[in-house]
Amino acid sequence: MDKRIFQLKGRLSQDPGRNWTIEDMAAELHMSAPHLHRLFKSENGGLTLGAWLNDLRLEGAVAMLADPDCFLRISEIAIAVGLPNESHFAKIFKSKYGMTPTQYQRTQAEIHQSRRPSEHDEQK
């Protein structure tokens, strides 16, 4: 993998919530936006930079939605991962995971609850 793309992925992974633009990313690598777009796509099997960044952000959202100690609202999670338009967030989340963020969060909460030991077991 081209070291510039590797470095960019690391940078994006450190700050996925930032409002990245292709121009911002290209400037960090000292190249033009069209060149970055072509290079990224060629290095990632045709996956665009935008699609890769959305996947990264969705992975972060999934982790937050599944965390029983995360008490952020769905809209706050969307903002935290860099997808501030809640309807767009819900649309791409459902497209990837087959359910809305709310449904996913409820499912994860039910799973977590079913794994918790009962109070009776804790007292033994």
Beta strands, then each sheet from edge to edge (+ up, - down):
end
